[in-house]
């Protein structure tokens, strides 16, 4: 009975794979193997390698893997640990995470170096010499590096920055600013873990809801997420319901050793700006980056921030309104800048300002 149930889970996982589109892009999930060219040599080899990997797993990790795949990462799922071994696929070596990420998330994935383990995964920060590795495909994201797509989406001239807000979230956050000398994420004098950032939600030029402090290393910001914990925008009394509903599973902000990262797990792109994304120049412009679904980007670099402070760099010339060198601005689904009708983020229907509690 145990063996038959485990075999059934393996078959369900195989049927839940993505099949590449004819143009080679990411495909869609199929059931029962009735679609796709399952008789090809490459497909049969892929099936054999996948079955060999999945049959190593016991019932509990198979259940966790199936739940992650069928919910598309919407439900919390445990790590699925397997021995750190190389698989042979198409004459090339492939790691277990690479195989399952290619099978269930990105059919056009080329190399495991494109993947980044999310901060809650046991493989996050692990060395290649580790004996085990997590192969849960929804514990990984695609890296969005400086030189890799998606590229900087637009360049804003200093004079095109937003108009002053009615009441800055930067000013509101002053009440939550930590005491000098307390390290980020450390315990405060009262014994409670201090917040490492605060998040303000805006609809165009209007603040909605309270300032939300984040005490845990990662924070989910979402509209509709099963069993989700964090900042639920769907519970706020807001006006921009059409755009807000596109936020879906939303984003994850994580405080990591090298900076603050964003992971986009929604079905629509998000657009971000922070001072450390700007390229140093004599006349500083603002760089707005587009982060596609499934991608991660380091939106705030601690080393670059320290360098900017040491250089005493001033805000962009002609900037109106408050400027915070430790803030990140994120617009959901809608971009802003010279390529859009929206020139300023205050024209975007749904956006958040992340106020980092560091060096204040």
N, C-alpha and C positions, 0 to 999 in steps of 0.2 A: 504493500500500500504506500509506504514511504517512497519507494523508488518510483512507482508509477506517478505519484503526485509531482515529484521532482522532474520527471521526464515531461509531464504536462506543462510545467512552468517553463522549461527550456523551449518547448514547441511554441508556447504563447509568445515568448520573447523573440523567437526567430520570425514569427508572423508579424510582429510589431515593428520590424525594421523599416527604415526608409529605403525607397527605391529611387535611384537617380532619375531625374527628368531626361527626356531625350536630348536636351541641349546641354546636359552635363551638370546642371545646377542641383541644388538640394531638392530632394523629392518629397514624397509624402508617405505616411504609414500605410501599409497594406495588411490585409487579413487573409489568412488561410492560404497564402501563396498563390492565389488565383490570378494575380497580375504580375507583370514583370517577367523577364526572361530567366526563369529558374532553371532552365536546362543547360545553360551555357557552362563551359568549363570553369570560367572565373567565378560564376555564381556558386557552382558546386564546391569549389575550393573554399570560398568564403563561408559557405554553410558548414563545411567540415571543420574549419578552424574555429568558427564561432561555437559550434556544438562542443568541441573539445575543451574550449575555455569554460563554457557555462556548466558543463558536467562536472567540473572540479568543485563547483559551489554546492553548499548544503542548502536545505530548504529555506532557512531564514534569510540568508543573503539573496537568494533567488527571488523571494517575495519582495524584499526591499528594492531590488533592481527593477522588478516588474512594476511596482507602484510608482517608482520614479519615472519610468518610461511612459506608462499610461497616463500619468498626470502631467507629463511634460515639465517636470520640475516643480509643479505647483504644491505638491505635498512634501512635507519634510521627510527625508529619507536618510538612512544610515550609510556609512561607508561600506563598500563592497570590496573587501581586501583579498587579493590573490598574490601568489609568489611573484617576485620581480623577475619575470622571464621574458625572453624575446620570442615572438611568434613568427612563423614564416608565412608570408602572404604575397603571392605574385612574384616570387623570387626575391622579395625584400623582407627585412626584419620589421616587425611592428610590435609595439608595446601593448599590453592589455587595455590601458586607457585610450590609446590611439584607435584600436580596433572598435571598441564600443562607442566612442565618440563619432567615429566615421559611420558606424552602423545606424545610430539612433539620432544624431544631431546634424552633422555636417558631412554629407556624402562627398564633398569636394575637398575634404581635409587632406593635406599633403604630408605633413610632418608633425611629430609630437611636440616640436619646439613651438608650434603655434598655440599650444594649450597652456593654460594657467589654472592650477588648482585653486579653488575658492578657499577663503580663510577658515571656514568651518570644517574643511576636509582634513583627514589625518595625513594626506599626502602634501598638504600645504607646507612649504619650506623643507620638505624631506629631501635627503640626499639621494643621488642615484644609486648609492651603495645600500640603500635600505632593503631589507629582505622582502617586504611586502609593499604593494602599491594599491591604491583605491582605483577601481575601474568603473565607478558609478558615473555615467556620462554627464549627469546633471550636477556633479561636483566640480565641473570644469567650465572654463569659458575660453573664447578666442582672444588672443592678445591683440590689442590695438596699439601698436608701437608708433613712435614718431615717424618712421620711414615706411610703415606698412599701411595698407588701406584699412579703414577709411582715412583719407588725408585731411589736413585742415580744411574745414568747409568754407570758411570765409575769413577775410581780413577786414577788420573795422578800423577806420581812421579814428584818431582820438576825438575828433569833433562829433563823431557819430555815436558816442556812448549815450546811455539812457539819460533821460531827464530826471531831475531829483524826485524822489519818492515822497509821498505825503508824510510818512513816518518810517524811518529806516529800521530794518530789522537789526542793523548793527547797533543802533542806539538802544533798542529794546533789550538786546542781549547783554548790555552792560550790567544788568542786575544779576546775570548768571555767570559773570566772569569769575574765574577762580582766583584765589589769593596768590600773590607773587611767590615763587619758589616751589609751588606744587607742580610736580611733573605731570604730563598728560597721562590720564588714565590711572593715576595713583590714587591712594586713599586720601580723602580730605581730613581736616583736623577732627571732624566728628566721627570718623571711622567709615564713612560711606565713600564708595568709589566715585570720584569726580567725573563729570561729563567731559567727553573729549570733543564734542561738537553740539551745536544747537541748530535746529532746522526751522525755517519760517516758510510757510506755504503762501504763495501769492497767486491771485488771478488778475492779470494785467497790473494795475497800480494799487490793488486792494489787498491788504493782508487778510487772510482767512484763518481762523483758529489761533491757538496759542503757540508760543515758541516751544518746540519739542526738544528736550535735551536727550542725548544719547550717552548712556553709561556703559553699555556693552561694546566689545570691539567691532561689532557690525550692526548695521541698522537697515531694516527693510522699510522702504517707502512704496506703498502700493495702493491700488484702488479696490481690487477684488482678488484676494489670495486665500485659498482654503487653509485654515488653521494658521493664518499669518499672524505674526507678532511684530509690532513696530508702529510706524506712523501710517494709519489707514486713512487715506484721503476720502474714501467713500463715506466715511462717517461725518464729514464736515458739512456744514450748511454752506453750499457754494452755488455758483451760477453756471459756470462753464461745464455743465454735465456732459455734453457731447464729447469734448476733448478729454475731459477727466476720465471718462469710461475707457478711453484708449490706453490709459496707463496700465490697466490689467494687473499683471504680477509685479509690475514696477521695476524698481532698481534696488540694489544692495550697495550701501556705502560701508567700506571697511577700513579701519585704522590698522595699517601694517607697518613693519619696521622702516620701510623706505618712504612712506607717505600715505596718502588717502587714495583708495581705489574705488571706482564705480563699476558695477556689473549690471548690464542691462538685460533683464530677463523678461521684458515685455515683448510685444509683437510689433512695436514701432520704434523708430530711432529716438534718441534723446540728444540734446545739444548742450554742450557744457563750455564754461569759461572759468579760468582761474588765473591769478597773476603768474603762476609758475608754468602755465602753458604758453605764455607770451614769449616770443624770442627777444633776447636783449638787443637793443638798438638805440641809436641816439634819439630817435623819436619813437616812443613805444606805442604800438597799436595793440588791439585786443584780438586774440585768436579764439575763434569759436570752433570747437571740434564736434563732429557728429559721431556718435557711438551707436552702431547698429545693434539689433537684437542678437544676444548671445556673446557680445564682445565685452571686454574689460579694458579700462584705461586708467592709468594713474593720473588723477586730476589735480593732485597737489603733492609736490615734491618737497620734502623737508629740507634737503640740502640746497636746492635752488632757492627756497624761501629764505634760508639763512644768508645765502649769497646776496640776494636782493636787498635784505636789510642791512648787510654790511656795506653795500655800495651806496646806500642811502638813496635809492632810486625813487623818484617822485611819481605820483600818479600821472597818467597820460595828460598831455597838455590839453586844456579846454574841457577837462572832465567836469561835469556838473553833478551835484549831489554827493552823498557820502561815499568814501572809498575805503574799503577794508582789505589790506594785503593778505588777510587770512580767511578769505571767503571764497566759496565756489558757487556758481550760479548754474542751474540746470533747468532747461525747458523741456517739457514732455511733448513729443510728437511734432512740435512746431519750431522751426528755426528762426533766427533773426539775423539781420545784417543787410548789406547792400544787395544781396541776391534775392531778397524777399521783400514783400510789401511791408513786413514788420522790420523797422530799422532798429528798434530797441527791444530789450527783453521785457520791458514794461508793457509792450504791446502783445506779448504772448499770453494765451488764455490760461495756461497752467505752468507754473514754474516754482522752484524752491531755491532758497538761499541757505547755503550751509556755512555756518559761522564756526570756524575751528577754534577750539579753546587752547591755543598755543601761543607762546611769546607775548601774551597780552599783559 
